[in-house]
Every structure is written in structure tokens, then in C-alpha cells.
Amino acid sequence: MRYEKLGYTALNVTDVERSRDFYERVVGLQYSGTSEQGHAFLRCSLDHHNIVLCPSQRPGLKRIGVEMQDDAAIDELADRLKHHGVRHYDVPPEECTAWHQGRTLRVSDPTTTTVFEFYSTMRQFGGQPYVHTHTKIQRLGHVVMKSPNFAQAIKFWTDVLEFKISDRVGDQVCFMRFHPNPYHHGIGVGHGAAPLLHHVNFMVTEVDDIGKAISRFSREKVAIVNGPGRHPASGSMFLYFLDPDGITLEYSFGMEEFPEHGYRKPRVFEPIPESYDYWRSFLDPRKATVGEIEQDSAHD
């Protein structure tokens, strides 16, 4: 299976305009339009969008978009899903057009209830590069979920979707990458009492982006819920904070990259606090407590 990258994360928010202002002005994304359904698109790349804000009474994760390398990769994925009896279908062309995507396969993950969209291409925003404001966002980095079906999720993601494990922290967290994309993880799953969005990550270009964010969040009265700290697995420096609905976001700087071939085997870290953060930094109990995962009601 050949993946290109984590393309976008669609979030359910209770007030789209309030959240749009936050993600533009405070996080540093650029607005790229609103659909007829009221979905606000924002980006941190050449792509039309990397974050979509969707109106809902329940804040959390709507779905995750993953770009494939080509149509052949989508065909291969469809065959694997059919072989394993996994619920999936082709997204109607008019919906793909509305979300500026090419051919798209929608999949309901039976282990975390997450809805994935695997698409061939996304339109670029008029060829205009993303221009940073206060924060040099490099890319949408990763998404992590929590699930009571931790072991089953790992098995589904590796055996069926062929995500590659990079590292684990005991039986608590597993970090995976969209091979052959080199970044240490584009997705992760942690053990939790119920399915829940843990956080959405944005990779930044300079360590100063994290330092300046601490000052900016203080002025804007944005809750910092963890950090600054450093993750032993990926080597990333991090800062976690909350959006207006209480959804957890992360800035991080630096990350291990894997070669396509001859990469190291996954490591298993002891499930102790130092395996999550070398620095044992500040941790607020509100971290990763808001983020209901929306299930796909279509094609039941």
C-alpha cells in the first residue's frame, strides 16, 4: 500500500465563525473558503485545505483525509477492504467536488469508529503558497485517537491498512506512519475508556515558534495543557493547547524521518512518564478530554 500523506482533519465545532477566527488568528492557518453546507476550509500548505471546521452540537472528530499516491493505490486498498469484509464505499462525485478532492474512498474503522477518506488528489489553492503569519507551520503533522479496542486498532491499521509501526509505549500508545511517507507518525492510537479524539498536531519550522506561542497564548488567554516538553519516541519538542471547544491541539518541532527501505524496527518504551516526556513538564487534566468521534451514518 502506498500512501502520500495525512491530508486533512475535519473537526466538528459548535461555532464555526468563532473557531475559524481562532484557527486563523491564533493557530496561524489561512482561510480558503466556506462550502454551501457551512464547512470552513483552512490550510497550511499548497492544498486547498488541511483543516475543515464543520458545524455540530458535539465538538470532536468528523473524519480524517489521507492522500494516496495514485488511483492504483485506491484500487488496492478497496480490494483489501473487500477481502477483509470492512465497510467502505466510493464518495459521490458531487461531494468530492465540494471538498475539492479527486476520487475518494470512505472507510469506517471498526476498531476506533473513525471515518477515513482515502483520496487520489486534492486541488491546490490557485497555486498560491501558504504564507505564515506569526507561526511558521510546516505541515499538518498527525492525529491521535483513544480507543478501548487498542490492540484491535493496531491489528486493523497494520494488517488491513498497512500502516507501519514506528514505536510504542507499552500497551498504552502506538505511533504509526503512512508508508512510504517518512515522518515518524502521521497517526496514532492510545488506550482509552471510550473512542475519543486525543489531539491534532501541527509541525512548526523553528523552536522559536513554540516559544512565541507560549507568550501569544498567555495574551489570548488560550489554555496550555501540556508542555513545553520533548517526546522520546519521535524526538519532537511539543506544546499542547485547547481550541475554543476544548479540543486538544499540538505544536511540535522536529521529528525522526524513516527511509523507504532498510528502516529500523519499532521500539517499545516503558509505560512511565518519562517515555511520554523527557522533561516531565506541566500537565493539565483537561488535555484530550473533548473530542467525540462522529460515526458514518451513510450506507448503513
Buried (B, 14 or more C-beta within 10 A) or exposed (E): BBBBBBBBBBBBBBBBEBBBEBBBEBBBBBBBEBEEEEBBBBBBBBBBBBBBBBBBEEBBBBBBBBBBBEEEBBEBBBEBBEEEEBEBBEBEEEBBEBBBBBBBBBBBBBBBBBBBBBBBBBBBBEEEEBEBEEBBBBBBBBBBBBBBBBEBBBEBBBEBBBBBBBBBBEEBBBBBBBBBBBBBBBBBBBBBEEBBBBBBBBBBEEEEBBBBBBEBBEEEEBBBBBBBBBBBBBBBBBBBBBBBBBBBBBBBBBBBEBEEEEBEEBEEBEBEEEBBBBEEBEBBEBBBBBBBBBEBEEEE
